Amino acid sequence: MRGRRAWTWPVLALAELLWPERCLLCDRDPTRAAWARAGPRVRGLRSWDRPHLCAPCADHLAPAARRCSLRLAGGARLTVAAARTEDAPLVALVGALKYHGIRGVAWPLAELGVAAADLFAADAGWPAAALVPMPLHPSRRRQRGFNQAQLLADLLALRLGRPCRPEVLRRCRATPQQAKLAPTGPARARNVQGAFAAGPPPLGLAEAVLVDDLATTGETLAAAAGALSAAGWHVLGALVLGAAVGLGRAPADP
Ligand SMILES: [Zn+2]
């Protein structure tokens, strides 16, 4: 893998610089519309990354934030704040980021995430909460070259003035991708059972908000929240860009 990346990275950088930037959703180029802006280059965002999203498409993705509530093992509930429903344009952008390495789309996606963060604003503990990105297993992290949830969490942490603590949660077991498993039935829950381990909170920082891209069934979020809780964290909830329509059918407590 290291050998492959040694030559693919310069090629990708050159292609990104020489190839005209196109909007991922409507395919127009920057001469035909205003353009979404690049933001701060947190770790993982390179000098040649560009947003690949025109302003009209970014406007079309306007947030419609909503809360869901997931039932955890033992009867506890986890609040999931989503910037919008998981729909085709959002899935396309997240897919471009995760599977095609178009990292610059993290900028407009993180802006979308701010709307989800607003849903936590009135919650006790939110002013002191750390953002904890959903980790990848080290093997997948090496294969992908970055963790998209950490890119989003780092950008949101800067935007919101919060600490980002990726080191407290790790994925200790490599699992098949949830997206490749049936969306109903026990397969997804079994797949991530025991897949996470967390370290204890440091002094003065006990609240955590998980950050991830999409929540389809919520099983991965539930497993990660369980690991953080077992390590002594108070998990306020999870912040995602998109949640599936049926996620958490019971409304969250007011
Ligand atoms: Zn567009």
py3Dmol code that shows the C-alpha trace and the ligand (Angstrom):
import py3Dmol

protein = """\
ATOM      1  CA  MET A   1       0.000   0.000   0.000  1.00  0.00           C
ATOM      2  CA  ARG A   2       2.821   2.362   0.888  1.00  0.00           C
ATOM      3  CA  GLY A   3       4.379   1.763  -2.543  1.00  0.00           C
ATOM      4  CA  ARG A   4       1.102   2.430  -4.335  1.00  0.00           C
ATOM      5  CA  ARG A   5       0.505   5.659  -2.432  1.00  0.00           C
ATOM      6  CA  ALA A   6       4.056   6.836  -3.160  1.00  0.00           C
ATOM      7  CA  TRP A   7       3.127   7.318  -6.804  1.00  0.00           C
ATOM      8  CA  THR A   8      -0.632   7.906  -6.606  1.00  0.00           C
ATOM      9  CA  TRP A   9      -0.428  10.976  -4.377  1.00  0.00           C
ATOM     10  CA  PRO A  10       1.682  13.118  -6.749  1.00  0.00           C
ATOM     11  CA  VAL A  11      -0.501  11.990  -9.655  1.00  0.00           C
ATOM     12  CA  LEU A  12      -3.670  12.888  -7.765  1.00  0.00           C
ATOM     13  CA  ALA A  13      -2.228  16.264  -6.778  1.00  0.00           C
ATOM     14  CA  LEU A  14      -1.278  17.033 -10.380  1.00  0.00           C
ATOM     15  CA  ALA A  15      -4.680  15.942 -11.689  1.00  0.00           C
ATOM     16  CA  GLU A  16      -6.418  18.080  -9.082  1.00  0.00           C
ATOM     17  CA  LEU A  17      -4.337  21.116 -10.073  1.00  0.00           C
ATOM     18  CA  LEU A  18      -4.552  20.688 -13.859  1.00  0.00           C
ATOM     19  CA  TRP A  19      -8.026  19.244 -14.275  1.00  0.00           C
ATOM     20  CA  PRO A  20     -10.822  21.841 -14.182  1.00  0.00           C
ATOM     21  CA  GLU A  21     -12.704  21.677 -10.910  1.00  0.00           C
ATOM     22  CA  ARG A  22     -16.269  20.456 -11.469  1.00  0.00           C
ATOM     23  CA  CYS A  23     -19.235  20.570  -9.139  1.00  0.00           C
ATOM     24  CA  LEU A  24     -19.837  17.074  -7.772  1.00  0.00           C
ATOM     25  CA  LEU A  25     -23.606  17.497  -7.999  1.00  0.00           C
ATOM     26  CA  CYS A  26     -24.311  19.420 -11.215  1.00  0.00           C
ATOM     27  CA  ASP A  27     -20.961  19.083 -13.062  1.00  0.00           C
ATOM     28  CA  ARG A  28     -20.628  22.795 -13.869  1.00  0.00           C
ATOM     29  CA  ASP A  29     -17.270  24.498 -13.578  1.00  0.00           C
ATOM     30  CA  PRO A  30     -16.341  27.546 -11.479  1.00  0.00           C
ATOM     31  CA  THR A  31     -16.634  29.931 -14.447  1.00  0.00           C
ATOM     32  CA  ARG A  32     -20.399  29.315 -14.591  1.00  0.00           C
ATOM     33  CA  ALA A  33     -21.394  29.926 -10.978  1.00  0.00           C
ATOM     34  CA  ALA A  34     -20.265  31.250  -7.634  1.00  0.00           C
ATOM     35  CA  TRP A  35     -18.336  28.591  -5.729  1.00  0.00           C
ATOM     36  CA  ALA A  36     -18.336  27.131  -2.241  1.00  0.00           C
ATOM     37  CA  ARG A  37     -15.317  28.408  -0.345  1.00  0.00           C
ATOM     38  CA  ALA A  38     -12.305  26.498   0.878  1.00  0.00           C
ATOM     39  CA  GLY A  39     -11.822  26.693   4.638  1.00  0.00           C
ATOM     40  CA  PRO A  40      -9.000  26.097   7.098  1.00  0.00           C
ATOM     41  CA  ARG A  41      -6.563  23.356   6.174  1.00  0.00           C
ATOM     42  CA  VAL A  42      -6.764  21.113   9.195  1.00  0.00           C
ATOM     43  CA  ARG A  43      -4.602  17.993   9.243  1.00  0.00           C
ATOM     44  CA  GLY A  44      -5.503  15.841   6.230  1.00  0.00           C
ATOM     45  CA  LEU A  45      -6.484  18.732   3.937  1.00  0.00           C
ATOM     46  CA  ARG A  46      -3.770  19.461   1.408  1.00  0.00           C
ATOM     47  CA  SER A  47      -2.800  22.565  -0.515  1.00  0.00           C
ATOM     48  CA  TRP A  48      -4.384  21.235  -3.719  1.00  0.00           C
ATOM     49  CA  ASP A  49      -7.753  20.237  -2.243  1.00  0.00           C
ATOM     50  CA  ARG A  50     -10.755  22.205  -3.526  1.00  0.00           C
ATOM     51  CA  PRO A  51     -14.421  22.182  -2.492  1.00  0.00           C
ATOM     52  CA  HIS A  52     -15.849  20.758  -5.770  1.00  0.00           C
ATOM     53  CA  LEU A  53     -19.251  22.255  -5.046  1.00  0.00           C
ATOM     54  CA  CYS A  54     -20.937  25.265  -6.644  1.00  0.00           C
ATOM     55  CA  ALA A  55     -22.797  27.779  -4.487  1.00  0.00           C
ATOM     56  CA  PRO A  56     -26.232  27.004  -5.994  1.00  0.00           C
ATOM     57  CA  CYS A  57     -25.819  23.304  -5.133  1.00  0.00           C
ATOM     58  CA  ALA A  58     -24.522  24.207  -1.662  1.00  0.00           C
ATOM     59  CA  ASP A  59     -27.624  26.373  -1.207  1.00  0.00           C
ATOM     60  CA  HIS A  60     -29.813  23.516  -2.385  1.00  0.00           C
ATOM     61  CA  LEU A  61     -28.314  21.435   0.435  1.00  0.00           C
ATOM     62  CA  ALA A  62     -29.593  23.894   3.021  1.00  0.00           C
ATOM     63  CA  PRO A  63     -29.745  22.272   6.442  1.00  0.00           C
ATOM     64  CA  ALA A  64     -33.045  20.987   7.801  1.00  0.00           C
ATOM     65  CA  ALA A  65     -31.761  19.863  11.175  1.00  0.00           C
ATOM     66  CA  ARG A  66     -33.601  17.297  13.252  1.00  0.00           C
ATOM     67  CA  ARG A  67     -33.160  15.228  16.375  1.00  0.00           C
ATOM     68  CA  CYS A  68     -33.566  11.489  16.601  1.00  0.00           C
ATOM     69  CA  SER A  69     -33.268   9.203  19.594  1.00  0.00           C
ATOM     70  CA  LEU A  70     -31.592   5.802  19.502  1.00  0.00           C
ATOM     71  CA  ARG A  71     -32.246   3.112  22.061  1.00  0.00           C
ATOM     72  CA  LEU A  72     -29.016   1.739  23.532  1.00  0.00           C
ATOM     73  CA  ALA A  73     -28.357  -1.540  25.323  1.00  0.00           C
ATOM     74  CA  GLY A  74     -29.747  -1.332  28.846  1.00  0.00           C
ATOM     75  CA  GLY A  75     -32.571   1.025  27.866  1.00  0.00           C
ATOM     76  CA  ALA A  76     -30.566   4.277  27.721  1.00  0.00           C
ATOM     77  CA  ARG A  77     -31.121   6.586  24.771  1.00  0.00           C
ATOM     78  CA  LEU A  78     -28.696   8.463  22.544  1.00  0.00           C
ATOM     79  CA  THR A  79     -29.660  11.749  20.921  1.00  0.00           C
ATOM     80  CA  VAL A  80     -28.609  12.014  17.290  1.00  0.00           C
ATOM     81  CA  ALA A  81     -28.579  15.525  15.816  1.00  0.00           C
ATOM     82  CA  ALA A  82     -28.589  15.455  12.021  1.00  0.00           C
ATOM     83  CA  ALA A  83     -28.106  18.431   9.718  1.00  0.00           C
ATOM     84  CA  ARG A  84     -30.601  16.928   7.283  1.00  0.00           C
ATOM     85  CA  THR A  85     -32.183  13.702   6.136  1.00  0.00           C
ATOM     86  CA  GLU A  86     -29.830  11.289   4.411  1.00  0.00           C
ATOM     87  CA  ASP A  87     -30.768  11.915   0.778  1.00  0.00           C
ATOM     88  CA  ALA A  88     -29.151  11.265  -2.589  1.00  0.00           C
ATOM     89  CA  PRO A  89     -27.150  14.547  -2.919  1.00  0.00           C
ATOM     90  CA  LEU A  90     -25.758  14.211   0.591  1.00  0.00           C
ATOM     91  CA  VAL A  91     -24.879  10.544   0.076  1.00  0.00           C
ATOM     92  CA  ALA A  92     -23.124  11.501  -3.185  1.00  0.00           C
ATOM     93  CA  LEU A  93     -21.000  14.160  -1.471  1.00  0.00           C
ATOM     94  CA  VAL A  94     -20.095  11.928   1.469  1.00  0.00           C
ATOM     95  CA  GLY A  95     -19.261   9.140  -0.983  1.00  0.00           C
ATOM     96  CA  ALA A  96     -16.979  11.471  -2.954  1.00  0.00           C
ATOM     97  CA  LEU A  97     -15.178  12.318   0.275  1.00  0.00           C
ATOM     98  CA  LYS A  98     -14.902   8.772   1.659  1.00  0.00           C
ATOM     99  CA  TYR A  99     -14.494   6.585  -1.371  1.00  0.00           C
ATOM    100  CA  HIS A 100     -13.004   8.906  -4.004  1.00  0.00           C
ATOM    101  CA  GLY A 101     -10.707  10.957  -1.778  1.00  0.00           C
ATOM    102  CA  ILE A 102     -12.167  14.354  -2.769  1.00  0.00           C
ATOM    103  CA  ARG A 103     -11.224  15.807   0.574  1.00  0.00           C
ATOM    104  CA  GLY A 104     -12.083  19.445  -0.148  1.00  0.00           C
ATOM    105  CA  VAL A 105     -15.798  18.648  -0.028  1.00  0.00           C
ATOM    106  CA  ALA A 106     -15.260  18.360   3.755  1.00  0.00           C
ATOM    107  CA  TRP A 107     -15.426  22.183   3.920  1.00  0.00           C
ATOM    108  CA  PRO A 108     -19.033  22.596   2.746  1.00  0.00           C
ATOM    109  CA  LEU A 109     -20.023  19.409   4.574  1.00  0.00           C
ATOM    110  CA  ALA A 110     -18.623  20.733   7.860  1.00  0.00           C
ATOM    111  CA  GLU A 111     -20.591  23.961   7.345  1.00  0.00           C
ATOM    112  CA  LEU A 112     -23.681  21.800   7.022  1.00  0.00           C
ATOM    113  CA  GLY A 113     -22.764  20.131  10.323  1.00  0.00           C
ATOM    114  CA  VAL A 114     -22.938  23.435  12.177  1.00  0.00           C
ATOM    115  CA  ALA A 115     -26.734  23.278  11.893  1.00  0.00           C
ATOM    116  CA  ALA A 116     -26.724  19.926  13.693  1.00  0.00           C
ATOM    117  CA  ALA A 117     -24.485  21.359  16.410  1.00  0.00           C
ATOM    118  CA  ASP A 118     -27.068  24.096  16.986  1.00  0.00           C
ATOM    119  CA  LEU A 119     -29.512  21.406  18.153  1.00  0.00           C
ATOM    120  CA  PHE A 120     -27.257  20.719  21.147  1.00  0.00           C
ATOM    121  CA  ALA A 121     -26.956  24.394  22.072  1.00  0.00           C
ATOM    122  CA  ALA A 122     -29.573  24.306  24.825  1.00  0.00           C
ATOM    123  CA  ASP A 123     -28.397  21.000  26.331  1.00  0.00           C
ATOM    124  CA  ALA A 124     -26.665  20.913  29.698  1.00  0.00           C
ATOM    125  CA  GLY A 125     -23.036  19.942  29.224  1.00  0.00           C
ATOM    126  CA  TRP A 126     -22.819  21.124  25.609  1.00  0.00           C
ATOM    127  CA  PRO A 127     -20.702  24.210  26.409  1.00  0.00           C
ATOM    128  CA  ALA A 128     -17.960  21.948  27.776  1.00  0.00           C
ATOM    129  CA  ALA A 129     -18.284  19.002  25.416  1.00  0.00           C
ATOM    130  CA  ALA A 130     -15.431  17.559  23.371  1.00  0.00           C
ATOM    131  CA  LEU A 131     -16.002  16.376  19.806  1.00  0.00           C
ATOM    132  CA  VAL A 132     -15.004  12.739  19.299  1.00  0.00           C
ATOM    133  CA  PRO A 133     -14.866  11.574  15.669  1.00  0.00           C
ATOM    134  CA  MET A 134     -15.929   8.055  14.816  1.00  0.00           C
ATOM    135  CA  PRO A 135     -12.640   6.184  14.360  1.00  0.00           C
ATOM    136  CA  LEU A 136     -11.640   3.928  11.511  1.00  0.00           C
ATOM    137  CA  HIS A 137      -9.733   0.726  12.142  1.00  0.00           C
ATOM    138  CA  PRO A 138      -6.015   1.446  11.521  1.00  0.00           C
ATOM    139  CA  SER A 139      -5.996  -0.832   8.457  1.00  0.00           C
ATOM    140  CA  ARG A 140      -8.856   1.086   6.826  1.00  0.00           C
ATOM    141  CA  ARG A 141      -7.340   4.403   7.883  1.00  0.00           C
ATOM    142  CA  ARG A 142      -4.099   3.459   6.106  1.00  0.00           C
ATOM    143  CA  GLN A 143      -5.988   2.278   3.037  1.00  0.00           C
ATOM    144  CA  ARG A 144      -8.061   5.486   2.802  1.00  0.00           C
ATOM    145  CA  GLY A 145      -5.240   7.790   3.849  1.00  0.00           C
ATOM    146  CA  PHE A 146      -7.476   9.797   6.180  1.00  0.00           C
ATOM    147  CA  ASN A 147     -10.538   9.519   8.398  1.00  0.00           C
ATOM    148  CA  GLN A 148     -13.419  11.556   6.995  1.00  0.00           C
ATOM    149  CA  ALA A 149     -15.135  11.807  10.399  1.00  0.00           C
ATOM    150  CA  GLN A 150     -11.968  13.307  11.857  1.00  0.00           C
ATOM    151  CA  LEU A 151     -11.712  15.858   9.043  1.00  0.00           C
ATOM    152  CA  LEU A 152     -15.292  16.906   9.775  1.00  0.00           C
ATOM    153  CA  ALA A 153     -14.744  16.945  13.542  1.00  0.00           C
ATOM    154  CA  ASP A 154     -11.536  19.002  13.240  1.00  0.00           C
ATOM    155  CA  LEU A 155     -13.279  21.566  11.028  1.00  0.00           C
ATOM    156  CA  LEU A 156     -16.321  21.687  13.328  1.00  0.00           C
ATOM    157  CA  ALA A 157     -14.093  22.024  16.400  1.00  0.00           C
ATOM    158  CA  LEU A 158     -12.418  25.076  14.859  1.00  0.00           C
ATOM    159  CA  ARG A 159     -15.738  26.539  13.785  1.00  0.00           C
ATOM    160  CA  LEU A 160     -17.377  25.938  17.179  1.00  0.00           C
ATOM    161  CA  GLY A 161     -14.383  26.610  19.412  1.00  0.00           C
ATOM    162  CA  ARG A 162     -14.440  23.095  20.870  1.00  0.00           C
ATOM    163  CA  PRO A 163     -11.730  20.580  21.672  1.00  0.00           C
ATOM    164  CA  CYS A 164     -11.533  17.616  19.301  1.00  0.00           C
ATOM    165  CA  ARG A 165     -10.350  14.410  21.006  1.00  0.00           C
ATOM    166  CA  PRO A 166      -9.872  11.674  18.385  1.00  0.00           C
ATOM    167  CA  GLU A 167      -7.430   9.777  20.597  1.00  0.00           C
ATOM    168  CA  VAL A 168      -9.991   8.744  23.227  1.00  0.00           C
ATOM    169  CA  LEU A 169     -11.910   6.325  20.992  1.00  0.00           C
ATOM    170  CA  ARG A 170     -10.417   3.630  18.839  1.00  0.00           C
ATOM    171  CA  ARG A 171     -11.689   0.868  16.659  1.00  0.00           C
ATOM    172  CA  CYS A 172     -10.091  -2.289  17.954  1.00  0.00           C
ATOM    173  CA  ARG A 173     -11.623  -4.745  15.506  1.00  0.00           C
ATOM    174  CA  ALA A 174     -11.738  -4.482  11.717  1.00  0.00           C
ATOM    175  CA  THR A 175     -15.313  -5.014  10.531  1.00  0.00           C
ATOM    176  CA  PRO A 176     -16.999  -5.220   7.131  1.00  0.00           C
ATOM    177  CA  GLN A 177     -18.478  -1.871   6.069  1.00  0.00           C
ATOM    178  CA  GLN A 178     -21.932  -1.337   7.569  1.00  0.00           C
ATOM    179  CA  ALA A 179     -23.156   0.029   4.229  1.00  0.00           C
ATOM    180  CA  LYS A 180     -22.600  -3.419   2.705  1.00  0.00           C
ATOM    181  CA  LEU A 181     -24.850  -5.156   5.252  1.00  0.00           C
ATOM    182  CA  ALA A 182     -28.636  -5.438   5.251  1.00  0.00           C
ATOM    183  CA  PRO A 183     -30.213  -2.271   6.691  1.00  0.00           C
ATOM    184  CA  THR A 184     -32.667  -4.322   8.744  1.00  0.00           C
ATOM    185  CA  GLY A 185     -32.137  -7.284  11.027  1.00  0.00           C
ATOM    186  CA  PRO A 186     -29.380  -7.962  13.553  1.00  0.00           C
ATOM    187  CA  ALA A 187     -26.402  -8.091  11.146  1.00  0.00           C
ATOM    188  CA  ARG A 188     -25.337  -4.462  11.613  1.00  0.00           C
ATOM    189  CA  ALA A 189     -25.533  -4.598  15.421  1.00  0.00           C
ATOM    190  CA  ARG A 190     -23.545  -7.844  15.530  1.00  0.00           C
ATOM    191  CA  ASN A 191     -20.972  -6.412  13.133  1.00  0.00           C
ATOM    192  CA  VAL A 192     -19.957  -3.564  15.459  1.00  0.00           C
ATOM    193  CA  GLN A 193     -20.481  -5.304  18.811  1.00  0.00           C
ATOM    194  CA  GLY A 194     -17.269  -4.920  20.807  1.00  0.00           C
ATOM    195  CA  ALA A 195     -15.597  -3.086  17.914  1.00  0.00           C
ATOM    196  CA  PHE A 196     -14.711   0.025  19.959  1.00  0.00           C
ATOM    197  CA  ALA A 197     -12.568   0.768  22.998  1.00  0.00           C
ATOM    198  CA  ALA A 198     -12.314   4.108  24.788  1.00  0.00           C
ATOM    199  CA  GLY A 199      -9.954   5.746  27.220  1.00  0.00           C
ATOM    200  CA  PRO A 200     -11.162   7.583  30.345  1.00  0.00           C
ATOM    201  CA  PRO A 201     -11.960  11.290  30.177  1.00  0.00           C
ATOM    202  CA  PRO A 202      -9.232  13.670  31.363  1.00  0.00           C
ATOM    203  CA  LEU A 203      -9.851  15.864  34.375  1.00  0.00           C
ATOM    204  CA  GLY A 204     -12.321  18.649  33.587  1.00  0.00           C
ATOM    205  CA  LEU A 205     -13.530  17.146  30.301  1.00  0.00           C
ATOM    206  CA  ALA A 206     -16.205  14.522  30.827  1.00  0.00           C
ATOM    207  CA  GLU A 207     -18.789  15.334  28.134  1.00  0.00           C
ATOM    208  CA  ALA A 208     -18.465  13.995  24.610  1.00  0.00           C
ATOM    209  CA  VAL A 209     -20.351  14.398  21.341  1.00  0.00           C
ATOM    210  CA  LEU A 210     -19.643  11.785  18.677  1.00  0.00           C
ATOM    211  CA  VAL A 211     -19.147  13.062  15.120  1.00  0.00           C
ATOM    212  CA  ASP A 212     -19.833  10.985  12.021  1.00  0.00           C
ATOM    213  CA  ASP A 213     -20.930  11.509   8.434  1.00  0.00           C
ATOM    214  CA  LEU A 214     -24.163   9.493   8.039  1.00  0.00           C
ATOM    215  CA  ALA A 215     -26.354   7.507  10.403  1.00  0.00           C
ATOM    216  CA  THR A 216     -28.355   4.876   8.553  1.00  0.00           C
ATOM    217  CA  THR A 217     -29.360   2.483  11.338  1.00  0.00           C
ATOM    218  CA  GLY A 218     -27.349   4.067  14.170  1.00  0.00           C
ATOM    219  CA  GLU A 219     -25.778   0.760  15.248  1.00  0.00           C
ATOM    220  CA  THR A 220     -22.220   2.062  14.856  1.00  0.00           C
ATOM    221  CA  LEU A 221     -22.993   5.196  16.864  1.00  0.00           C
ATOM    222  CA  ALA A 222     -24.662   3.106  19.570  1.00  0.00           C
ATOM    223  CA  ALA A 223     -21.645   0.799  19.869  1.00  0.00           C
ATOM    224  CA  ALA A 224     -19.208   3.731  20.052  1.00  0.00           C
ATOM    225  CA  ALA A 225     -21.354   5.569  22.596  1.00  0.00           C
ATOM    226  CA  GLY A 226     -21.461   2.414  24.700  1.00  0.00           C
ATOM    227  CA  ALA A 227     -17.656   2.197  24.728  1.00  0.00           C
ATOM    228  CA  LEU A 228     -17.302   5.861  25.740  1.00  0.00           C
ATOM    229  CA  SER A 229     -19.903   5.502  28.500  1.00  0.00           C
ATOM    230  CA  ALA A 230     -18.183   2.380  29.832  1.00  0.00           C
ATOM    231  CA  ALA A 231     -14.929   4.364  30.050  1.00  0.00           C
ATOM    232  CA  GLY A 232     -16.584   7.100  32.145  1.00  0.00           C
ATOM    233  CA  TRP A 233     -17.613   9.649  29.517  1.00  0.00           C
ATOM    234  CA  HIS A 234     -20.991  11.337  29.580  1.00  0.00           C
ATOM    235  CA  VAL A 235     -22.097  11.072  25.949  1.00  0.00           C
ATOM    236  CA  LEU A 236     -24.434  13.956  25.147  1.00  0.00           C
ATOM    237  CA  GLY A 237     -25.236  12.566  21.741  1.00  0.00           C
ATOM    238  CA  ALA A 238     -23.997  12.210  18.199  1.00  0.00           C
ATOM    239  CA  LEU A 239     -23.707  14.861  15.518  1.00  0.00           C
ATOM    240  CA  VAL A 240     -24.089  13.664  11.937  1.00  0.00           C
ATOM    241  CA  LEU A 241     -24.560  15.291   8.561  1.00  0.00           C
ATOM    242  CA  GLY A 242     -27.432  13.039   7.544  1.00  0.00           C
ATOM    243  CA  ALA A 243     -29.741  10.582   9.252  1.00  0.00           C
ATOM    244  CA  ALA A 244     -31.956   8.022   7.509  1.00  0.00           C
ATOM    245  CA  VAL A 245     -35.654   8.768   7.485  1.00  0.00           C
ATOM    246  CA  GLY A 246     -36.505   5.884   9.827  1.00  0.00           C
ATOM    247  CA  LEU A 247     -33.678   6.453  12.306  1.00  0.00           C
ATOM    248  CA  GLY A 248     -34.907   6.636  15.900  1.00  0.00           C
ATOM    249  CA  ARG A 249     -38.629   6.463  15.295  1.00  0.00           C
ATOM    250  CA  ALA A 250     -39.386   7.481  18.867  1.00  0.00           C
ATOM    251  CA  PRO A 251     -38.931  11.242  19.266  1.00  0.00           C
ATOM    252  CA  ALA A 252     -36.119  12.463  21.522  1.00  0.00           C
ATOM    253  CA  ASP A 253     -37.019  13.704  24.956  1.00  0.00           C
ATOM    254  CA  PRO A 254     -37.495  17.476  24.926  1.00  0.00           C
TER     255      PRO A 254
END
"""
ligand_1 = """\
1
ZN
Zn -23.453 22.442 -8.602
"""
view = py3Dmol.view(width=600, height=400)
view.addModel(protein, "pdb")
view.setStyle({"model": 0}, {"cartoon": {"style": "trace"}})
view.addModel(ligand_1, "xyz")
view.setStyle({"model": 1}, {"stick": {}})
view.zoomTo()
view.show()
